[in-house]
Amino acid sequence: MNFQPTFAFAQALDKADKLSRYRQQFFFPKHNGKNVLYFTGNSLGLQPHGVEKALRKELKHWREYGVEGHFKGDMPWMHYHKFLQPQSARLVGALESEVVVANTLTTNLHLLMASFYRPSKHRYKIIMEAGAFPSDM
């Protein structure tokens, strides 16, 4: 298929895309009664249909076990990094032994800085763009 800068061509590409079926698994915010075109997946992406059920399950787990939820139940919180390893490895094209899911973005950035940032007398500043997302600052 040769590129054409037309809406019909874009629709044809969407129809041929083997991943297009996943679109139906997300809620789309509406603007003036129409689904928005959503390009903000790097921060807070679209909400998957199944997330509410998953959150309710975790809230029930917390209610039933309290802090013991780290060690009890069908998916104890202490072992989430292990439960998430197979799909995380597939996602990034790595071996399971090469990935781990841990912490939040802010915590991971802090750990990165604490581990590797070594200011000196002449190199002590970090330069960034104004108005960056809070976790980036």
N, C-alpha and C positions, 0 to 999 in steps of 0.2 A: 504494500500500500504506500503510495507516494504521498507525502505530506501536502495537505491543502488547508489553508487558513480559513476554514468554514465551520460553522456550527454543526452541519450535517457530518462532516468528517470527524469532529470531536465525538459526536454521538455514536458513530460507527466504531471508533476506537473503544469507547466505553462498553459498547455491546460485545465487542470481541475480547475484552479484558477478562481473563479467567478469575480475577479477584473481585470483579464487580458484584458478585452475589453477596459479598460481605457488607456492602453498603446498607442492606436491609437490616443489619444487626445493630444499628445505631439510631438514636433519636437526633433529629435535626432541629435546632432552634428555628423559629419562624419570624419573619419580618414582613409585615403587611399581609399576613396569611399565607406566605410562601416560604418553603424551605430556604434557608440561607446557603450560600456557597461558603463552606467552612474550611479555612486554610490555616487554622491555629492549632494544629496537632502537636506542636513542639512543647506546649505548655499544658493547657487543659483541653484535651481532645474532646471529641464527641462522646456522649455517655452511651455505653453499650446497653442494650435492652436487659441483659442479665445481671447488671451490677446491683440493682436494688435487691434482688433475691440473694445475691452473694453477701451483701452488707447485712441484710437481716439475719442470715445464717451466722455471721461472725458476732453480731450483737447478741444473738441467743446463746452462742458459745460463751461469750463474756458474762452474760447474766447467770448462766448455769454453773460456770467454773470459777469465775473471778480470776484472780492471778494464777490459779492452777491451770488456766487455759493454755499457759505456756507448755504444759506437759501432758494434758489430758484431752480427750476427744479424738475425732477422726483425722483432724489436721492441726495438731498442736502448734502454737505460734513459734515455739522455739526452733521448729524444723522447717519453717517456710522457705528458707534459703535452699533447702534440699528439694522441696516440692517444686520449686520454680526453676531448678537447674536444667531439666531436659528442654523445655520450651525456650528458655533463655539462650541456651547453647545453639539451638536451631536458628533462633532469630538473628544471632550475630555471626553464625558460621564458625562456631568454636566447638571444642570438645567440652563435655560436661565438667571435666576436671579443671577447665580454664575459666569458668564463670562463677560468679556468686552475686546474688541479689541482696543488697544490704542498705539499711539506713534510708535517709531521704537525700535529695539533691543537696540541700544546705549542709547536712552533716558530712556527706561525702566530699563536698568542696572544702569544708573546714579541715577534714582529715588530710586531704591532699596538700593544703597549705601548711598545716602543721608538720607534715612529713618532708616537704620539699622546698618550701620557701626559706631561703637563707639570705636575709638582707645584709648588706655591708655598708660601710661608711658612704660609699659613692652610689650604691645601687640599693635603694631602700623603698622605692615607690612602685606601686602597681597602677598602671594607667588603664582606664576603661572609659567607655562612652558614657555621656550623661544620660540619665533617665533609664538606665538598665533595669531589668527585672530584679526585684529585691534579692532573690537567691544568688544572682550573679554578683551583686555588690558585696 
